[in-house]
Structures are given as structure tokens and as C-alpha cells.
Amino acid sequence: MLLPFTAWEALFWLPSELSWRSVGLVLAAALIPGAAAYAAYSFMQRALGAARVSMVLYLGPLYSAAVGWAVLGESVHLFHALGAALILPGIWLSTRR
């Protein structure tokens, strides 16, 4: 579905260098969320139950910001902290007993 848009972007917008590093990063972006995240989610669902594990999905923006900072060198801004300040207490309130 995204292949035509990816090809357009690669040709006209931001031409990228094709290297082993870029191929490795694309494979990591496909395999880590595609396999490892679903396996971890399935394991957690068996151990904790669907209701408690569903709160993990709200951590996606925080994971994305952390990986962007650690891997890509993105800067962390105030809106990241505000988002975390809204997400984390909500998860805590919904999972406490």
C-alpha cells in the first residue's frame, strides 16, 4: 500500500543513500515491532490478562520518543514531558487495584 508513496519520496523528495546500514535499519524497523513486540504482547496477555495489558498500548508515544532520542539523536522537548505527564498517571490509575 505504501510502496508508491515510498518510491515517490525516495525519487523526488528526499533521495536516500542505499547502504548496508540503511538496509539494516529498515529490517530492524520491520522485524522488531513486527515480531518481538507482538510476541511480548502475547506473553503479557497470557500472564496479566487483556484488561491490564491493554494499557501498554498507551505507552507507544513514549517508546517512540525514547527510541527517536536514543537511536536517531532526536531532541526531547517540553511536549514530550507533558505527554508523559498525562499518559503515565492515567496508566497508573487504570491499573491499580
C-alpha positions in Angstrom: 0.0 0.0 0.0 2.8 2.4 0.9 5.2 1.4 -1.9 4.1 4.1 -4.4 4.4 6.8 -1.9 7.8 5.5 -0.7 9.1 5.4 -4.2 7.8 8.9 -4.9 9.5 10.2 -1.7 12.8 8.3 -2.5 12.9 9.7 -6.0 11.7 13.3 -5.7 11.6 14.4 -2.1 14.5 13.1 0.0 16.8 10.8 -2.0 18.5 8.4 0.4 21.8 6.6 0.2 21.3 2.9 -0.2 23.9 1.3 2.2 24.1 -1.7 4.5 23.3 0.5 7.4 20.1 1.8 5.9 19.0 -1.7 4.9 19.8 -2.9 8.4 17.7 -0.1 10.0 14.8 -0.8 7.7 14.9 -4.5 8.6 15.2 -3.7 12.3 12.2 -1.3 12.0 10.2 -4.1 10.3 11.3 -7.1 12.5 11.4 -5.6 16.0 7.9 -4.2 16.1 6.6 -6.9 13.8 7.8 -9.9 15.7 9.2 -9.0 19.1 6.5 -6.6 20.1 3.7 -8.9 19.2 5.4 -11.8 21.0 5.9 -9.7 24.1 2.3 -8.5 24.0 1.1 -12.1 23.7 3.2 -13.2 26.6 2.0 -10.3 28.8 -1.6 -11.0 27.8 -1.3 -14.6 29.0 0.3 -13.6 32.2 -1.6 -10.5 33.2 -4.9 -10.6 31.3 -6.3 -8.4 28.4 -7.6 -5.5 30.5 -4.3 -4.7 32.3 -2.1 -5.4 29.2 -4.2 -3.1 27.0 -2.7 -0.1 28.9 0.6 -1.0 27.4 -0.7 0.4 24.0 -0.8 3.9 25.5 3.0 3.7 26.0 3.6 3.8 22.2 4.3 7.6 22.0 6.7 7.4 24.9 8.5 4.4 23.3 8.7 6.3 20.0 10.2 9.4 21.7 12.7 7.3 23.6 13.8 5.4 20.5 14.0 8.5 18.5 16.2 10.1 21.1 18.4 7.0 21.6 18.8 5.8 18.0 18.2 8.8 15.8 19.5 11.6 18.0 16.2 13.5 18.1 15.9 16.1 20.7 13.4 15.8 23.6 11.1 18.8 24.0 8.6 20.0 26.6 5.6 18.4 24.8 7.2 15.0 25.3 7.3 15.6 29.1 3.7 16.9 29.0 2.6 13.8 27.1 4.4 11.5 29.6 2.8 13.5 32.5 -0.6 12.8 31.1 0.0 9.2 30.0 1.8 7.7 33.0 -0.7 8.7 35.7 -3.5 7.6 33.5 -2.0 4.1 33.2 -1.2 4.0 36.9 -4.8 5.0 37.8 -6.3 2.4 35.5 -4.1 -0.5 36.6 -4.0 0.0 40.4 -6.2 -2.3 42.4 
